[in-house]
Structures are given as C-alpha cells and as structure tokens.
C-alpha cells in the first residue's frame, strides 16, 4: 500500500509502469529505409513486451496510444517516419494500427498454450495438420521479422 502514496491509484501505477517500459524502445536515426527502420523499432517493442509479460494486453486495451510521455513520443516518431516515407495520414494510421495490433496479439498468443492439442488436429488433412503445428511452434524473432516484412511490403507497393 505504501506505493499508493506516490500515485493516484492502480491505473496511474500501471500507466507509469507502462511508460517506463515503453521508454526502453529504441528509436534509431531514420536513414531513408522506412521498412528497415520500422522493423527495428517493432523488434525493440517486441523485446520490451517479452521482458514485461502482460504489458502488451495493458497497452492494447487502453486505446490507440496510452496517454504517457514515452508512448506519445514513440508513436509520434513512428508517425513522422511513415509520413516522411510518403504515406498520407490515413495510411500511416493504418500501418501503425496493423503492426501495433499484430505485435501485441503475437505477444499474447506466444504466451498462451494452443487450444488444439496434437490429438485434436491430427485427424485433419495433412496440410491443415501442418498449419496447426506451425501455430504451436515456439516464437522465433526471425519469423516475427519475416511476418512484419510481408505486412509492411503490402503497404509499400502503392509508394513504388
């Protein structure tokens, strides 16, 4: 209870903790390669979520951007890079929303056991069985990076 003499309540405490965690996200200098830059930031975000399990759910359920200095600074920088890359405001928001939701959802799924055990899906067609097996594969940062590259490349095509 002593901690509550320093904050206005549980929500303020959670927001302060989230702000400290978000402050750990590395924002490299933008050198013109927005996809590479964005993936670097996303992997830094991923690393922070792995270090603090549950923060992904907190952030995702608080709206598009939590009202904290670090969250606003990181998000503002990401928007700035997307705008410099040639996206309009609507598309920049869509890119951010898509990747933010993907990363948070991926982190939550990575901590969860699959609902379908091998006994449940081995009765499916071989191709379907392989998809279930892929979903149960341990999280690998290279898979995450590859997935992000595919997502971002879909947005990059209109810019070419």
N, C-alpha and C positions, 0 to 999 in steps of 0.2 A: 504493500500500500504506500510505502514511502515514495515510490516513483511518481505517484499521482499528485504530490505536492509541486511537481515540476511541469505537469501538463494538465490540460483541462478535462481529460477523460481518456477512455480507452481509444476512441477514434483518433484523437490527437497523438497519442502514443504510437499507434500503428502508422499514422501518416509520417511522423518523424522518423520512425524506423525505415519505412519505405524510401523516404527522401535520402537518408544516409546510404542505403543500398544503391539507389539509382545514381547517386553521386559517384559511385565506383565505375560506371560505364565510361569507357574510353572513347573520346571523340577525336580521332586523328585529323590531321590537317587535310582538307579536301584538295586533291590534285587533279580533278577533272574526270576521274573514273568513278562515276556515281555508284555503279553496281558494286565495285570492289569496296568503296568506302562504306556503303550501306551494309554490306555483308560483314565487314569488320566491326561495325557498331552493333549489328544484330548478334554476332558471336560474343561480343563483350556483354551484351544484355543477357544472353543465354548463360554465360559463365556466372553472372550475378544471380540469376534465378536458380542455378544449380547450387550455388553456395548458400542461398537462403530459401529452402523449400517452402512453398506456400505464398511467397511474395507475389508470384505470378497471378494467383487467384485473387489476392487483395487488389492488385493493380487493375486487373481485368474487370473486376466488379465495381470499380469506383468511377467509371466513365472513361471517356476517351483519354483524358490526361488528368492525373491527380493534381490537385492544386498545391504543389510544393515547389520550392525554388529549383531543385535538381531536375524534377520531372519536366517542368516548363522549359528549363534551359536545354535539356537533351532533345526534347520534342521540337523546340524552336530551331535548333541546329539541324535536325533531320529535315524539317520542312524547308529550311534555307537551301540545303544541298539539293533537294528534289526540285525546287524552283530554279536553281542555277543550272540544273541538268536539262531544263526546258519543259518541265511539266507545268500545266496550269494548276491553280489552287484545287480544283475538284479532283483531278487525277492524283496530285500529290497527297491529298487526304485519303484517297482510295488506296494508294500504295502503302501509306503508313498504316491505315486500318487493317489491311490484308496481312501485312507482315507482323504487325503487333499481335493480332489475334492468332496467327499461325504459331508464333514463338511461344506465346502464353499457353495456348492449347497443347502444343507439343510438349511443353514442360510438365503440364498437368497429366497428360497421358503417359509420359515417361515414368512418372512415379506410381502409376496405377497398374495393378495386375489386369491382364486381359480377362474379360468376362467369359471368353470362349476358351476352354481348356483344349488341349490337343485332342482329347476324346470327342469333343463336340464337332470339331471341324475335319477330322479325318474321314468322315462319312461323305464329305463334299467331293466334287470333281477335283482332280489333281491341281489344276490351275488355281481354283478357289482355295485349296489347302495351302498352296504356296503363298497366297496373299495373306492368309491368317498367320502363317509362320513369319512372314515379313513384319507384320504388325507386332509380333511378340519378340522381335529381335531387339537386343539391348541398344540403347541410344548411342549413336556414334556421331560425333561432331562433323565428320566428313559427309554423312548423309544429310544432316541439317544444312550444311553449306550448299550441297548439291540441290536440295529442295528449294532453298532460298534463291539460288541462281536461276532455277527454272521459273519460279514465280516472278522474279524481277525481270527476266528476259521477256516475258509476255508483256510487261508494261513498257519495255524498251523499244519494242518493234515499231510503235507509232512514231517514235522520235527519229528513227533511221531514215 
